[in-house]
Amino acid sequence: MKNKKFNDLKTGFKNLDCALNGISKPCVITVGARPCMGKTTFMISMLLNLLKQNKTCFYFSFGMSREQLVQRIFCSATETPISKLLNLDEDINKNERSKIADNFEYFIENVVESNLFISDEVVTVAEISETIKKGKGYNYKPDVIFLDYLELIPDQNETLTTKTILSEIKRIAKDNNCIIFLASQLSRNLENRKNKQPILADLKECLEYMSDIILFIYRDAYYVSYEYDKGRQKTEIIIAKNINSLPTTVKLKFKDEIPKFTD
């Protein structure tokens, strides 16, 4: 017990780390939410927090291209509004352009040259496992793997069930002694409820017992009109399942113009 390392990962969010009570390898963490709640943004924010801790991270993007993902990572890392980055040749003054140029230098030094591998190739779980094994030219294995997201992971033989795919993901975590963040869509049925906060029943059934930790992202402002500073940024991270502590909820801020999550 003395020698066991119970806290292999800190998310970088102070209240979330306290509530999780430590995350140890191997571990599969499901991040579930309805569309537009910020699953990818949450994963990117977590990724950047881990890179600051010198963690080796592999990010497999199934929903957007490598270029789109890197744009988002850049904006989140440097707190550059994504609208500014996408309109560099239009309504950008000299000072803003200079600031973005400085941000690129920071980005290259602190993100591009870190232990980060990004893939936007549409690969199966078996190919993910093989990529990690080969390291794609890297001399190290990942501490953390991000899979964004479950429903877009292809089945090469069109015979694998979600349960089988999840079993393989669980095996990858064990074989590589790493932590896997797995984004997943929630059932549309919750939109018919008066209380739209996610519950375990909104997940695919096998995710409930295959995941070591389950986090739901919920922003009430998506359904209710709030003033910007009073509700739009407030986000609940619902810890619906946690092998190391009791379920609870913590609050984060969602900076949607960047986009980024912060304490």
SEVOKOL-211145 format. One line per field, with one value per residue (C-alpha): residue number from 1; residue in one letter; y, x, z negated. Coordinates in steps of 0.02 Angstrom, whole numbers, plus 50000, padded with zeros to 5 digits. Each point is the difference from the previous one (the first is absolute). Layout:
num [NUM:...] $
residu [A:...] $
c2 [Y:...] $
c1 [X:...] $
c3 [Z:...] $
END
This chain:
num [1:2:3:4:5:6:7:8:9:10:11:12:13:14:15:16:17:18:19:20:21:22:23:24:25:26:27:28:29:30:31:32:33:34:35:36:37:38:39:40:41:42:43:44:45:46:47:48:49:50:51:52:53:54:55:56:57:58:59:60:61:62:63:64:65:66:67:68:69:70:71:72:73:74:75:76:77:78:79:80:81:82:83:84:85:86:87:88:89:90:91:92:93:94:95:96:97:98:99:100:101:102:103:104:105:106:107:108:109:110:111:112:113:114:115:116:117:118:119:120:121:122:123:124:125:126:127:128:129:130:131:132:133:134:135:136:137:138:139:140:141:142:143:144:145:146:147:148:149:150:151:152:153:154:155:156:157:158:159:160:161:162:163:164:165:166:167:168:169:170:171:172:173:174:175:176:177:178:179:180:181:182:183:184:185:186:187:188:189:190:191:192:193:194:195:196:197:198:199:200:201:202:203:204:205:206:207:208:209:210:211:212:213:214:215:216:217:218:219:220:221:222:223:224:225:226:227:228:229:230:231:232:233:234:235:236:237:238:239:240:241:242:243:244:245:246:247:248:249:250:251:252:253:254:255:256:257:258:259:260:261:262:263] $
residu [M:K:N:K:K:F:N:D:L:K:T:G:F:K:N:L:D:C:A:L:N:G:I:S:K:P:C:V:I:T:V:G:A:R:P:C:M:G:K:T:T:F:M:I:S:M:L:L:N:L:L:K:Q:N:K:T:C:F:Y:F:S:F:G:M:S:R:E:Q:L:V:Q:R:I:F:C:S:A:T:E:T:P:I:S:K:L:L:N:L:D:E:D:I:N:K:N:E:R:S:K:I:A:D:N:F:E:Y:F:I:E:N:V:V:E:S:N:L:F:I:S:D:E:V:V:T:V:A:E:I:S:E:T:I:K:K:G:K:G:Y:N:Y:K:P:D:V:I:F:L:D:Y:L:E:L:I:P:D:Q:N:E:T:L:T:T:K:T:I:L:S:E:I:K:R:I:A:K:D:N:N:C:I:I:F:L:A:S:Q:L:S:R:N:L:E:N:R:K:N:K:Q:P:I:L:A:D:L:K:E:C:L:E:Y:M:S:D:I:I:L:F:I:Y:R:D:A:Y:Y:V:S:Y:E:Y:D:K:G:R:Q:K:T:E:I:I:I:A:K:N:I:N:S:L:P:T:T:V:K:L:K:F:K:D:E:I:P:K:F:T:D] $
c2 [50000:50119:49968:50009:50160:50042:50166:49977:50145:50174:50078:50176:50055:50025:49959:49855:49923:50014:49918:49858:49959:49943:49904:49848:49900:49908:50093:50035:50166:50032:50181:50005:50145:50055:50095:50179:49972:50002:49821:50038:50165:49910:49867:50135:50097:49840:49962:50168:49982:49830:50062:50130:49852:49923:49858:49909:50014:49918:50081:49903:50115:49917:50150:50136:50014:50019:50181:50043:49918:50091:50166:49965:49946:50159:50111:49912:50002:50184:50061:50065:50019:49875:50133:50104:49854:49957:50180:50052:50085:50100:50100:49978:50154:50008:49975:49848:49925:50028:49919:49846:49988:50002:49867:49888:50006:49949:49863:49925:49998:49935:49890:49955:49950:49905:49813:50008:49888:50043:49888:50039:49838:49897:49848:49851:49954:49868:50133:50116:49862:49971:50186:50010:49846:50069:50176:50074:50043:50047:49921:50003:49936:50112:50042:50057:49960:50105:49918:50129:49920:49824:50005:50044:49863:49889:49813:49933:49835:50076:49857:50072:50056:50155:49882:49916:50168:50057:49837:50034:50179:49932:49877:50140:50094:49845:49946:50173:50044:50165:50108:50014:50143:49943:50128:49935:50070:49984:49938:50125:49941:50117:50147:49945:50013:50156:49978:49983:49963:49838:49837:49831:49933:50126:49905:49842:49861:49922:50167:50000:49849:50007:50176:50030:50182:50084:50189:50092:50178:50104:50184:50058:50156:49891:49972:50160:50178:50084:50161:49964:50034:49915:49832:49971:49952:49895:49815:49850:49853:49860:49857:49863:49856:49995:49845:50105:50109:50043:50081:50190:50156:50137:50166:50060:50154:49979:50136:49965:50139:49918:49855:49938:49933:50075:49992] $
c1 [50000:50143:50084:49842:49983:49816:50001:50077:49906:49941:49873:50064:49829:50018:49822:49985:50162:49938:49834:50079:50115:50140:50008:50112:50055:49929:49835:49863:49910:49842:49956:49816:49894:49871:50062:50061:50039:50188:50065:50146:50036:50005:50118:50114:50002:50046:50133:50084:49998:50085:50132:50049:50035:50114:49878:50012:49832:49927:49844:49894:49873:49857:49886:50113:50158:50173:50005:49834:50054:50168:49908:49894:50150:50092:49853:49977:50187:50022:49823:49982:49817:49973:49910:50160:50106:49881:49992:50183:49984:49845:49953:50163:50099:50190:50008:49885:50102:50161:49924:49948:50177:50071:49872:50066:50174:49929:49897:50150:50108:49869:49885:50076:50166:49917:49966:49843:49944:49842:49913:49845:50008:49841:50070:49925:50035:50123:50094:50001:50082:50129:50037:50034:50111:50104:49998:49996:50184:49991:50113:49872:49828:49854:49952:49830:49899:49853:49869:49881:49874:49930:49856:50117:50127:49981:49973:50106:49906:49830:49975:50063:49875:50025:50034:50142:50075:49996:50080:50142:50018:50008:50134:50103:49997:50060:50131:50078:49968:49924:49845:49873:49876:49855:49872:49824:49834:49851:49827:49883:49864:50061:49941:49821:50026:49962:50165:50130:50148:50080:49985:50083:49849:50037:50160:50017:49971:50173:50084:49925:50098:50151:50051:50098:49945:49854:49993:49851:50011:49844:49967:49827:50021:49987:49817:49960:50037:50118:50098:50177:50087:49868:49977:50071:50173:49948:50027:49964:50118:49894:50104:49869:50118:50168:50088:50099:49864:49815:49906:49993:49997:50130:49989:50113:49997:49974:50083:49905:50080:50172:49942:50069:49951:50077:49974] $
c3 [50000:49961:50166:50104:50101:49982:50091:50172:50076:49953:50117:49967:49937:49813:49944:50121:49936:49821:50045:50099:49854:50114:50164:50014:50153:50092:50015:50126:49974:50101:50037:50050:50060:50126:50156:49972:49815:50032:49999:50117:49912:49832:50070:50074:49836:49909:50131:49976:49811:50017:50123:49869:49885:50133:50033:50166:50088:50155:50073:50126:50083:50094:50015:50070:50102:49926:50062:49917:49838:49997:50029:49846:49897:50051:49951:49834:49958:50041:49959:50177:50053:50139:50104:50002:50058:50142:50061:50001:50170:49956:49845:49906:49951:49989:49811:50007:50141:49901:49846:50100:50071:49822:49953:50139:49923:49832:50083:50090:49844:49879:50105:50169:49921:49857:49992:50106:50144:50098:50126:50102:50099:49994:49912:49911:49819:50061:50100:49850:49900:50137:50015:49813:50009:50143:49930:50176:49987:49817:49871:49862:49959:49950:49822:50062:50157:50061:50112:50074:50013:49974:50125:50144:49969:50154:49998:50143:50008:49958:49877:49836:49869:49893:49855:50097:50051:49819:49943:50122:49937:49822:50055:50080:49834:49907:50127:50006:49817:50050:49976:50141:50018:50108:50062:50031:50057:49883:50046:50082:49881:49864:50106:49960:49813:49899:49907:50135:49888:50063:49902:50025:50093:50140:50042:50100:49873:50016:49963:49826:49940:50118:49946:49840:49995:50088:50021:50073:50067:49975:50033:49949:50106:50156:49958:49903:50054:49877:50001:50059:49835:49893:50081:50172:49940:49850:50030:49890:50008:49929:49931:50024:49962:49913:49935:49874:49923:49998:50144:49992:50108:50023:50092:50141:50111:50188:50103:50160:50103:49984:49965:49833:49829:49843:49812] $
END
